[in-house]
Amino acid sequence: MTTLFGMFPFLKKLFVDSGYKGPKFANALAKLRPHIEIEIVKRSDQVSSFVVLPKRWIVERTIAWLNRCRRLAKDWECLNRKALAFLRLASIRFMLRKLCNPA
């Protein structure tokens, strides 16, 4: 997480799953960045069908887009540095498609 905050020092709010609620995560985050607010995106127990959760859907959608690249569908890379490079290439490819083919 230290690298995340080093790359993005402007982060003010962190949206997390309900699995991250509790004092252990909050205390660890407060030690790293005391000014960041944590918002837990909760699902409703009353709804029996599929409901899109705000903010959480953005992450799921992005992961699905990245998995469309066959190289990222499996863990082929031995080094994290190499895997990160392929993630960046897939993101660049995705953004170029969006820019060059406006809908």
Backbone atoms as SQL, in Angstrom:
CREATE TABLE atoms (id INTEGER PRIMARY KEY, chain TEXT, resi INTEGER, resn TEXT, atom TEXT, x REAL, y REAL, z REAL);
INSERT INTO atoms VALUES
  (1, 'A', 1, 'MET', 'N', 0.809, -1.193, 0.000),
  (2, 'A', 1, 'MET', 'CA', 0.000, 0.000, 0.000),
  (3, 'A', 1, 'MET', 'C', 0.852, 1.257, 0.000),
  (4, 'A', 2, 'THR', 'N', 2.048, 1.160, 0.525),
  (5, 'A', 2, 'THR', 'CA', 2.932, 2.316, 0.539),
  (6, 'A', 2, 'THR', 'C', 3.247, 2.752, -0.886),
  (7, 'A', 3, 'THR', 'N', 3.446, 1.803, -1.782),
  (8, 'A', 3, 'THR', 'CA', 3.717, 2.144, -3.176),
  (9, 'A', 3, 'THR', 'C', 2.513, 2.815, -3.811),
  (10, 'A', 4, 'LEU', 'N', 1.323, 2.347, -3.482),
  (11, 'A', 4, 'LEU', 'CA', 0.100, 2.932, -4.017),
  (12, 'A', 4, 'LEU', 'C', -0.011, 4.396, -3.643),
  (13, 'A', 5, 'PHE', 'N', 0.235, 4.709, -2.389),
  (14, 'A', 5, 'PHE', 'CA', 0.123, 6.094, -1.950),
  (15, 'A', 5, 'PHE', 'C', 1.287, 6.934, -2.454),
  (16, 'A', 6, 'GLY', 'N', 2.427, 6.304, -2.719),
  (17, 'A', 6, 'GLY', 'CA', 3.546, 7.026, -3.303),
  (18, 'A', 6, 'GLY', 'C', 3.261, 7.427, -4.736),
  (19, 'A', 7, 'MET', 'N', 2.573, 6.545, -5.474),
  (20, 'A', 7, 'MET', 'CA', 2.237, 6.838, -6.865),
  (21, 'A', 7, 'MET', 'C', 1.051, 7.786, -6.976),
  (22, 'A', 8, 'PHE', 'N', 0.141, 7.727, -6.025),
  (23, 'A', 8, 'PHE', 'CA', -1.068, 8.543, -6.064),
  (24, 'A', 8, 'PHE', 'C', -1.228, 9.302, -4.750),
  (25, 'A', 9, 'PRO', 'N', -0.429, 10.337, -4.522),
  (26, 'A', 9, 'PRO', 'CA', -0.502, 11.055, -3.244),
  (27, 'A', 9, 'PRO', 'C', -1.780, 11.877, -3.079),
  (28, 'A', 10, 'PHE', 'N', -2.533, 12.049, -4.156),
  (29, 'A', 10, 'PHE', 'CA', -3.745, 12.860, -4.118),
  (30, 'A', 10, 'PHE', 'C', -4.978, 12.080, -3.677),
  (31, 'A', 11, 'LEU', 'N', -4.852, 10.788, -3.380),
  (32, 'A', 11, 'LEU', 'CA', -6.001, 9.985, -2.950),
  (33, 'A', 11, 'LEU', 'C', -6.585, 10.528, -1.653),
  (34, 'A', 12, 'LYS', 'N', -7.910, 10.698, -1.636),
  (35, 'A', 12, 'LYS', 'CA', -8.580, 11.202, -0.440),
  (36, 'A', 12, 'LYS', 'C', -9.574, 10.208, 0.131),
  (37, 'A', 13, 'LYS', 'N', -10.098, 9.330, -0.735),
  (38, 'A', 13, 'LYS', 'CA', -11.104, 8.371, -0.283),
  (39, 'A', 13, 'LYS', 'C', -10.776, 7.009, -0.862),
  (40, 'A', 14, 'LEU', 'N', -10.952, 5.976, -0.041),
  (41, 'A', 14, 'LEU', 'CA', -10.679, 4.610, -0.456),
  (42, 'A', 14, 'LEU', 'C', -11.971, 3.813, -0.337),
  (43, 'A', 15, 'PHE', 'N', -12.469, 3.300, -1.463),
  (44, 'A', 15, 'PHE', 'CA', -13.666, 2.471, -1.465),
  (45, 'A', 15, 'PHE', 'C', -13.240, 1.021, -1.299),
  (46, 'A', 16, 'VAL', 'N', -13.768, 0.357, -0.281),
  (47, 'A', 16, 'VAL', 'CA', -13.375, -1.019, 0.000),
  (48, 'A', 16, 'VAL', 'C', -14.598, -1.909, 0.133),
  (49, 'A', 17, 'ASP', 'N', -14.360, -3.198, 0.030),
  (50, 'A', 17, 'ASP', 'CA', -15.372, -4.223, 0.192),
  (51, 'A', 17, 'ASP', 'C', -15.665, -4.391, 1.680),
  (52, 'A', 18, 'SER', 'N', -16.760, -5.054, 2.009),
  (53, 'A', 18, 'SER', 'CA', -17.096, -5.249, 3.424),
  (54, 'A', 18, 'SER', 'C', -16.113, -6.190, 4.126),
  (55, 'A', 19, 'GLY', 'N', -15.283, -6.882, 3.365),
  (56, 'A', 19, 'GLY', 'CA', -14.260, -7.731, 3.958),
  (57, 'A', 19, 'GLY', 'C', -13.161, -6.935, 4.651),
  (58, 'A', 20, 'TYR', 'N', -13.068, -5.645, 4.354),
  (59, 'A', 20, 'TYR', 'CA', -12.032, -4.801, 4.943),
  (60, 'A', 20, 'TYR', 'C', -12.517, -3.998, 6.144),
  (61, 'A', 21, 'LYS', 'N', -13.748, -4.238, 6.582),
  (62, 'A', 21, 'LYS', 'CA', -14.210, -3.492, 7.751),
  (63, 'A', 21, 'LYS', 'C', -13.582, -4.076, 9.008),
  (64, 'A', 22, 'GLY', 'N', -13.381, -3.245, 9.961),
  (65, 'A', 22, 'GLY', 'CA', -12.747, -3.701, 11.193),
  (66, 'A', 22, 'GLY', 'C', -11.560, -2.828, 11.547),
  (67, 'A', 23, 'PRO', 'N', -11.123, -2.916, 12.777),
  (68, 'A', 23, 'PRO', 'CA', -10.068, -2.015, 13.252),
  (69, 'A', 23, 'PRO', 'C', -8.675, -2.329, 12.701),
  (70, 'A', 24, 'LYS', 'N', -8.418, -3.567, 12.329),
  (71, 'A', 24, 'LYS', 'CA', -7.074, -3.929, 11.867),
  (72, 'A', 24, 'LYS', 'C', -6.693, -3.167, 10.593),
  (73, 'A', 25, 'PHE', 'N', -7.584, -3.175, 9.607),
  (74, 'A', 25, 'PHE', 'CA', -7.330, -2.463, 8.355),
  (75, 'A', 25, 'PHE', 'C', -7.325, -0.955, 8.574),
  (76, 'A', 26, 'ALA', 'N', -8.283, -0.468, 9.349),
  (77, 'A', 26, 'ALA', 'CA', -8.377, 0.977, 9.598),
  (78, 'A', 26, 'ALA', 'C', -7.137, 1.504, 10.319),
  (79, 'A', 27, 'ASN', 'N', -6.641, 0.760, 11.287),
  (80, 'A', 27, 'ASN', 'CA', -5.444, 1.196, 12.016),
  (81, 'A', 27, 'ASN', 'C', -4.205, 1.177, 11.123),
  (82, 'A', 28, 'ALA', 'N', -4.080, 0.147, 10.295),
  (83, 'A', 28, 'ALA', 'CA', -2.931, 0.072, 9.383),
  (84, 'A', 28, 'ALA', 'C', -2.960, 1.219, 8.385),
  (85, 'A', 29, 'LEU', 'N', -4.150, 1.546, 7.889),
  (86, 'A', 29, 'LEU', 'CA', -4.274, 2.657, 6.945),
  (87, 'A', 29, 'LEU', 'C', -4.024, 3.991, 7.625),
  (88, 'A', 30, 'ALA', 'N', -4.470, 4.128, 8.860),
  (89, 'A', 30, 'ALA', 'CA', -4.259, 5.376, 9.600),
  (90, 'A', 30, 'ALA', 'C', -2.777, 5.623, 9.858),
  (91, 'A', 31, 'LYS', 'N', -2.002, 4.564, 10.019),
  (92, 'A', 31, 'LYS', 'CA', -0.557, 4.733, 10.204),
  (93, 'A', 31, 'LYS', 'C', 0.111, 5.219, 8.922),
  (94, 'A', 32, 'LEU', 'N', -0.362, 4.700, 7.777),
  (95, 'A', 32, 'LEU', 'CA', 0.234, 5.095, 6.499),
  (96, 'A', 32, 'LEU', 'C', -0.219, 6.483, 6.061),
  (97, 'A', 33, 'ARG', 'N', -1.522, 6.676, 6.025),
  (98, 'A', 33, 'ARG', 'CA', -2.107, 7.945, 5.581),
  (99, 'A', 33, 'ARG', 'C', -3.292, 8.292, 6.473),
  (100, 'A', 34, 'PRO', 'N', -3.099, 9.139, 7.467),
  (101, 'A', 34, 'PRO', 'CA', -4.194, 9.442, 8.398),
  (102, 'A', 34, 'PRO', 'C', -5.326, 10.265, 7.783),
  (103, 'A', 35, 'HIS', 'N', -5.068, 10.955, 6.674),
  (104, 'A', 35, 'HIS', 'CA', -6.094, 11.831, 6.106),
  (105, 'A', 35, 'HIS', 'C', -7.034, 11.126, 5.131),
  (106, 'A', 36, 'ILE', 'N', -6.809, 9.862, 4.812),
  (107, 'A', 36, 'ILE', 'CA', -7.647, 9.158, 3.840),
  (108, 'A', 36, 'ILE', 'C', -8.894, 8.611, 4.519),
  (109, 'A', 37, 'GLU', 'N', -10.020, 8.867, 3.879),
  (110, 'A', 37, 'GLU', 'CA', -11.310, 8.390, 4.386),
  (111, 'A', 37, 'GLU', 'C', -11.610, 7.014, 3.780),
  (112, 'A', 38, 'ILE', 'N', -12.124, 6.116, 4.594),
  (113, 'A', 38, 'ILE', 'CA', -12.490, 4.776, 4.132),
  (114, 'A', 38, 'ILE', 'C', -14.006, 4.709, 3.997),
  (115, 'A', 39, 'GLU', 'N', -14.476, 4.283, 2.821),
  (116, 'A', 39, 'GLU', 'CA', -15.908, 4.066, 2.634),
  (117, 'A', 39, 'GLU', 'C', -16.124, 2.610, 2.241),
  (118, 'A', 40, 'ILE', 'N', -16.932, 1.915, 3.031),
  (119, 'A', 40, 'ILE', 'CA', -17.219, 0.509, 2.776),
  (120, 'A', 40, 'ILE', 'C', -18.468, 0.420, 1.906),
  (121, 'A', 41, 'VAL', 'N', -18.328, -0.205, 0.733),
  (122, 'A', 41, 'VAL', 'CA', -19.452, -0.384, -0.178),
  (123, 'A', 41, 'VAL', 'C', -20.160, -1.660, 0.239),
  (124, 'A', 42, 'LYS', 'N', -21.368, -1.504, 0.774),
  (125, 'A', 42, 'LYS', 'CA', -22.111, -2.650, 1.308),
  (126, 'A', 42, 'LYS', 'C', -23.167, -3.108, 0.316),
  (127, 'A', 43, 'ARG', 'N', -23.437, -4.391, 0.347),
  (128, 'A', 43, 'ARG', 'CA', -24.526, -4.913, -0.470),
  (129, 'A', 43, 'ARG', 'C', -25.772, -5.015, 0.397),
  (130, 'A', 44, 'SER', 'N', -26.920, -4.975, -0.243),
  (131, 'A', 44, 'SER', 'CA', -28.178, -5.043, 0.483),
  (132, 'A', 44, 'SER', 'C', -28.609, -6.499, 0.641),
  (133, 'A', 45, 'ASP', 'N', -29.034, -6.877, 1.829),
  (134, 'A', 45, 'ASP', 'CA', -29.507, -8.239, 2.067),
  (135, 'A', 45, 'ASP', 'C', -30.962, -8.422, 1.636),
  (136, 'A', 46, 'GLN', 'N', -31.683, -7.319, 1.429),
  (137, 'A', 46, 'GLN', 'CA', -33.092, -7.407, 1.056),
  (138, 'A', 46, 'GLN', 'C', -33.279, -7.757, -0.419),
  (139, 'A', 47, 'VAL', 'N', -32.321, -7.425, -1.262),
  (140, 'A', 47, 'VAL', 'CA', -32.463, -7.645, -2.697),
  (141, 'A', 47, 'VAL', 'C', -32.075, -9.080, -3.032),
  (142, 'A', 48, 'SER', 'N', -32.972, -9.775, -3.762),
  (143, 'A', 48, 'SER', 'CA', -32.698, -11.176, -4.095),
  (144, 'A', 48, 'SER', 'C', -32.065, -11.333, -5.475),
  (145, 'A', 49, 'SER', 'N', -32.160, -10.315, -6.320),
  (146, 'A', 49, 'SER', 'CA', -31.586, -10.410, -7.661),
  (147, 'A', 49, 'SER', 'C', -30.276, -9.619, -7.736),
  (148, 'A', 50, 'PHE', 'N', -29.656, -9.634, -8.905),
  (149, 'A', 50, 'PHE', 'CA', -28.386, -8.936, -9.102),
  (150, 'A', 50, 'PHE', 'C', -28.607, -7.433, -9.106),
  (151, 'A', 51, 'VAL', 'N', -27.812, -6.735, -8.322),
  (152, 'A', 51, 'VAL', 'CA', -27.876, -5.276, -8.266),
  (153, 'A', 51, 'VAL', 'C', -26.457, -4.742, -8.413),
  (154, 'A', 52, 'VAL', 'N', -26.305, -3.769, -9.301),
  (155, 'A', 52, 'VAL', 'CA', -24.997, -3.153, -9.499),
  (156, 'A', 52, 'VAL', 'C', -24.701, -2.249, -8.312),
  (157, 'A', 53, 'LEU', 'N', -23.565, -2.493, -7.661),
  (158, 'A', 53, 'LEU', 'CA', -23.169, -1.659, -6.531),
  (159, 'A', 53, 'LEU', 'C', -22.341, -0.488, -7.036),
  (160, 'A', 54, 'PRO', 'N', -22.602, 0.705, -6.525),
  (161, 'A', 54, 'PRO', 'CA', -21.831, 1.861, -6.985),
  (162, 'A', 54, 'PRO', 'C', -20.361, 1.720, -6.610),
  (163, 'A', 55, 'LYS', 'N', -19.501, 2.245, -7.436),
  (164, 'A', 55, 'LYS', 'CA', -18.038, 2.244, -7.266),
  (165, 'A', 55, 'LYS', 'C', -17.431, 0.859, -7.397),
  (166, 'A', 56, 'ARG', 'N', -18.078, -0.152, -6.881),
  (167, 'A', 56, 'ARG', 'CA', -17.536, -1.500, -6.954),
  (168, 'A', 56, 'ARG', 'C', -17.599, -2.030, -8.384),
  (169, 'A', 57, 'TRP', 'N', -18.608, -1.611, -9.111),
  (170, 'A', 57, 'TRP', 'CA', -18.793, -2.063, -10.479),
  (171, 'A', 57, 'TRP', 'C', -17.665, -1.565, -11.378),
  (172, 'A', 58, 'ILE', 'N', -17.119, -0.407, -11.098),
  (173, 'A', 58, 'ILE', 'CA', -16.028, 0.148, -11.898),
  (174, 'A', 58, 'ILE', 'C', -14.824, -0.784, -11.861),
  (175, 'A', 59, 'VAL', 'N', -14.506, -1.287, -10.697),
  (176, 'A', 59, 'VAL', 'CA', -13.363, -2.192, -10.547),
  (177, 'A', 59, 'VAL', 'C', -13.625, -3.504, -11.278),
  (178, 'A', 60, 'GLU', 'N', -14.805, -4.078, -11.089),
  (179, 'A', 60, 'GLU', 'CA', -15.147, -5.347, -11.737),
  (180, 'A', 60, 'GLU', 'C', -15.113, -5.211, -13.258),
  (181, 'A', 61, 'ARG', 'N', -15.644, -4.107, -13.762),
  (182, 'A', 61, 'ARG', 'CA', -15.676, -3.871, -15.202),
  (183, 'A', 61, 'ARG', 'C', -14.263, -3.732, -15.765),
  (184, 'A', 62, 'THR', 'N', -13.403, -3.011, -15.054),
  (185, 'A', 62, 'THR', 'CA', -12.030, -2.817, -15.514),
  (186, 'A', 62, 'THR', 'C', -11.267, -4.133, -15.541),
  (187, 'A', 63, 'ILE', 'N', -11.447, -4.958, -14.521),
  (188, 'A', 63, 'ILE', 'CA', -10.784, -6.268, -14.500),
  (189, 'A', 63, 'ILE', 'C', -11.282, -7.128, -15.663),
  (190, 'A', 64, 'ALA', 'N', -12.569, -7.066, -15.964),
  (191, 'A', 64, 'ALA', 'CA', -13.110, -7.829, -17.091),
  (192, 'A', 64, 'ALA', 'C', -12.517, -7.341, -18.407),
  (193, 'A', 65, 'TRP', 'N', -12.367, -6.036, -18.572),
  (194, 'A', 65, 'TRP', 'CA', -11.762, -5.493, -19.791),
  (195, 'A', 65, 'TRP', 'C', -10.316, -5.947, -19.931),
  (196, 'A', 66, 'LEU', 'N', -9.573, -5.923, -18.830),
  (197, 'A', 66, 'LEU', 'CA', -8.172, -6.332, -18.892),
  (198, 'A', 66, 'LEU', 'C', -8.030, -7.825, -19.175),
  (199, 'A', 67, 'ASN', 'N', -8.975, -8.626, -18.701),
  (200, 'A', 67, 'ASN', 'CA', -8.909, -10.073, -18.934),
  (201, 'A', 67, 'ASN', 'C', -9.226, -10.451, -20.371),
  (202, 'A', 68, 'ARG', 'N', -9.672, -9.490, -21.173),
  (203, 'A', 68, 'ARG', 'CA', -9.895, -9.766, -22.585),
  (204, 'A', 68, 'ARG', 'C', -8.578, -9.942, -23.331),
  (205, 'A', 69, 'CYS', 'N', -7.495, -9.474, -22.745),
  (206, 'A', 69, 'CYS', 'CA', -6.163, -9.711, -23.314),
  (207, 'A', 69, 'CYS', 'C', -5.737, -11.117, -22.917),
  (208, 'A', 70, 'ARG', 'N', -5.474, -11.948, -23.903),
  (209, 'A', 70, 'ARG', 'CA', -5.181, -13.357, -23.607),
  (210, 'A', 70, 'ARG', 'C', -3.948, -13.532, -22.736),
  (211, 'A', 71, 'ARG', 'N', -2.993, -12.642, -22.855),
  (212, 'A', 71, 'ARG', 'CA', -1.756, -12.767, -22.070),
  (213, 'A', 71, 'ARG', 'C', -2.047, -12.623, -20.575),
  (214, 'A', 72, 'LEU', 'N', -3.068, -11.859, -20.220),
  (215, 'A', 72, 'LEU', 'CA', -3.380, -11.620, -18.816),
  (216, 'A', 72, 'LEU', 'C', -4.372, -12.628, -18.243),
  (217, 'A', 73, 'ALA', 'N', -4.884, -13.523, -19.087),
  (218, 'A', 73, 'ALA', 'CA', -5.876, -14.486, -18.613),
  (219, 'A', 73, 'ALA', 'C', -5.268, -15.506, -17.652),
  (220, 'A', 74, 'LYS', 'N', -3.972, -15.761, -17.786),
  (221, 'A', 74, 'LYS', 'CA', -3.283, -16.692, -16.888),
  (222, 'A', 74, 'LYS', 'C', -2.023, -16.026, -16.375),
  (223, 'A', 75, 'ASP', 'N', -1.487, -16.551, -15.303),
  (224, 'A', 75, 'ASP', 'CA', -0.253, -16.007, -14.739),
  (225, 'A', 75, 'ASP', 'C', 0.952, -16.657, -15.412),
  (226, 'A', 76, 'TRP', 'N', 1.415, -16.056, -16.492),
  (227, 'A', 76, 'TRP', 'CA', 2.579, -16.580, -17.205),
  (228, 'A', 76, 'TRP', 'C', 3.874, -16.009, -16.648),
  (229, 'A', 77, 'GLU', 'N', 3.801, -14.808, -16.100),
  (230, 'A', 77, 'GLU', 'CA', 5.006, -14.098, -15.684),
  (231, 'A', 77, 'GLU', 'C', 5.524, -14.600, -14.341),
  (232, 'A', 78, 'CYS', 'N', 6.835, -14.689, -14.228),
  (233, 'A', 78, 'CYS', 'CA', 7.467, -15.079, -12.964),
  (234, 'A', 78, 'CYS', 'C', 7.779, -13.857, -12.110),
  (235, 'A', 79, 'LEU', 'N', 8.005, -12.731, -12.748),
  (236, 'A', 79, 'LEU', 'CA', 8.364, -11.510, -12.025),
  (237, 'A', 79, 'LEU', 'C', 7.181, -10.550, -11.978),
  (238, 'A', 80, 'ASN', 'N', 6.980, -9.921, -10.836),
  (239, 'A', 80, 'ASN', 'CA', 5.899, -8.940, -10.708),
  (240, 'A', 80, 'ASN', 'C', 6.107, -7.767, -11.648),
  (241, 'A', 81, 'ARG', 'N', 7.365, -7.397, -11.845),
  (242, 'A', 81, 'ARG', 'CA', 7.692, -6.273, -12.715),
  (243, 'A', 81, 'ARG', 'C', 7.219, -6.542, -14.144),
  (244, 'A', 82, 'LYS', 'N', 7.397, -7.763, -14.580),
  (245, 'A', 82, 'LYS', 'CA', 6.987, -8.147, -15.929),
  (246, 'A', 82, 'LYS', 'C', 5.460, -8.184, -16.046),
  (247, 'A', 83, 'ALA', 'N', 4.792, -8.707, -15.025),
  (248, 'A', 83, 'ALA', 'CA', 3.327, -8.748, -15.029),
  (249, 'A', 83, 'ALA', 'C', 2.748, -7.339, -15.052),
  (250, 'A', 84, 'LEU', 'N', 3.355, -6.429, -14.292),
  (251, 'A', 84, 'LEU', 'CA', 2.900, -5.042, -14.276),
  (252, 'A', 84, 'LEU', 'C', 3.089, -4.388, -15.637),
  (253, 'A', 85, 'ALA', 'N', 4.175, -4.718, -16.316),
  (254, 'A', 85, 'ALA', 'CA', 4.415, -4.171, -17.655),
  (255, 'A', 85, 'ALA', 'C', 3.321, -4.612, -18.624),
  (256, 'A', 86, 'PHE', 'N', 2.918, -5.878, -18.551),
  (257, 'A', 86, 'PHE', 'CA', 1.857, -6.352, -19.437),
  (258, 'A', 86, 'PHE', 'C', 0.500, -5.754, -19.067),
  (259, 'A', 87, 'LEU', 'N', 0.271, -5.497, -17.786),
  (260, 'A', 87, 'LEU', 'CA', -0.961, -4.802, -17.388),
  (261, 'A', 87, 'LEU', 'C', -0.990, -3.396, -17.967),
  (262, 'A', 88, 'ARG', 'N', 0.142, -2.725, -17.924),
  (263, 'A', 88, 'ARG', 'CA', 0.218, -1.373, -18.490),
  (264, 'A', 88, 'ARG', 'C', 0.005, -1.399, -19.997),
  (265, 'A', 89, 'LEU', 'N', 0.606, -2.369, -20.672),
  (266, 'A', 89, 'LEU', 'CA', 0.405, -2.480, -22.119),
  (267, 'A', 89, 'LEU', 'C', -1.065, -2.727, -22.455),
  (268, 'A', 90, 'ALA', 'N', -1.720, -3.571, -21.699),
  (269, 'A', 90, 'ALA', 'CA', -3.139, -3.842, -21.933),
  (270, 'A', 90, 'ALA', 'C', -3.974, -2.593, -21.683),
  (271, 'A', 91, 'SER', 'N', -3.623, -1.823, -20.666),
  (272, 'A', 91, 'SER', 'CA', -4.354, -0.588, -20.375),
  (273, 'A', 91, 'SER', 'C', -4.146, 0.439, -21.476),
  (274, 'A', 92, 'ILE', 'N', -2.915, 0.536, -21.968),
  (275, 'A', 92, 'ILE', 'CA', -2.628, 1.466, -23.072),
  (276, 'A', 92, 'ILE', 'C', -3.412, 1.063, -24.312),
  (277, 'A', 93, 'ARG', 'N', -3.430, -0.222, -24.604),
  (278, 'A', 93, 'ARG', 'CA', -4.179, -0.729, -25.757),
  (279, 'A', 93, 'ARG', 'C', -5.667, -0.405, -25.630),
  (280, 'A', 94, 'PHE', 'N', -6.187, -0.598, -24.434),
  (281, 'A', 94, 'PHE', 'CA', -7.601, -0.317, -24.191),
  (282, 'A', 94, 'PHE', 'C', -7.913, 1.172, -24.383),
  (283, 'A', 95, 'MET', 'N', -7.062, 2.038, -23.824),
  (284, 'A', 95, 'MET', 'CA', -7.301, 3.477, -23.935),
  (285, 'A', 95, 'MET', 'C', -7.146, 3.961, -25.376),
  (286, 'A', 96, 'LEU', 'N', -6.187, 3.412, -26.119),
  (287, 'A', 96, 'LEU', 'CA', -6.030, 3.789, -27.525),
  (288, 'A', 96, 'LEU', 'C', -7.256, 3.406, -28.341),
  (289, 'A', 97, 'ARG', 'N', -7.813, 2.241, -28.059),
  (290, 'A', 97, 'ARG', 'CA', -9.040, 1.843, -28.758),
  (291, 'A', 97, 'ARG', 'C', -10.182, 2.804, -28.456),
  (292, 'A', 98, 'LYS', 'N', -10.285, 3.221, -27.205),
  (293, 'A', 98, 'LYS', 'CA', -11.353, 4.158, -26.827),
  (294, 'A', 98, 'LYS', 'C', -11.169, 5.506, -27.524),
  (295, 'A', 99, 'LEU', 'N', -9.909, 5.958, -27.611),
  (296, 'A', 99, 'LEU', 'CA', -9.636, 7.253, -28.224),
  (297, 'A', 99, 'LEU', 'C', -9.798, 7.227, -29.742),
  (298, 'A', 100, 'CYS', 'N', -9.396, 6.136, -30.378),
  (299, 'A', 100, 'CYS', 'CA', -9.414, 6.056, -31.842),
  (300, 'A', 100, 'CYS', 'C', -10.766, 5.645, -32.406),
  (301, 'A', 101, 'ASN', 'N', -11.577, 4.973, -31.630),
  (302, 'A', 101, 'ASN', 'CA', -12.892, 4.519, -32.092),
  (303, 'A', 101, 'ASN', 'C', -13.993, 5.078, -31.202),
  (304, 'A', 102, 'PRO', 'N', -14.266, 6.386, -31.291),
  (305, 'A', 102, 'PRO', 'CA', -15.330, 6.929, -30.429),
  (306, 'A', 102, 'PRO', 'C', -16.688, 6.374, -30.838),
  (307, 'A', 103, 'ALA', 'N', -17.474, 6.038, -29.860),
  (308, 'A', 103, 'ALA', 'CA', -18.791, 5.437, -30.126),
  (309, 'A', 103, 'ALA', 'C', -19.854, 6.483, -30.298);
